[in-house]
Structure formats: structure tokens, C-alpha cells
Amino acid sequence: MVGPRGVNLGVITAGALVAWTGSNYPDLIIGTIAGGIVLNGARRILALKG
């Protein structure tokens, strides 16, 4: 599973790609992946509770 360091590296990479290409798509893609990771973690926490 990807931890906080992996998400941070993805955000930095997306920022570099946005600066390099001038496109917002890398940020959108990495942001969607990071959001999915966060939602999956929340789902797992709620499953432990129930």
C-alpha cells in the first residue's frame, strides 16, 4: 500500500509535470489517485470499527 511518502512524491511529481508540460492533467490524475488512497484508508478504518 502507498503511504504518505508515496502520496507526497506523487504530488511533487505532478507539480513538476504541470510546470514542465503546462497542462493541468498530471495534477488531476495524481489528485484523483491520492483521493482514492485516502478514501480507501477511510473505508478500512470504518470496517475495523464495525
ZIMOGI-V193699 format. One record per helix or strand of 2 or more residues. SS is the DSSP state (H for helix, E for strand). FROM is the first residue (numbers start at 1). TO is the last residue. If there is no record, write none. Layout:
SS_FROM_TO, SS_FROM_TO
This chain:
H_4_21, H_25_49
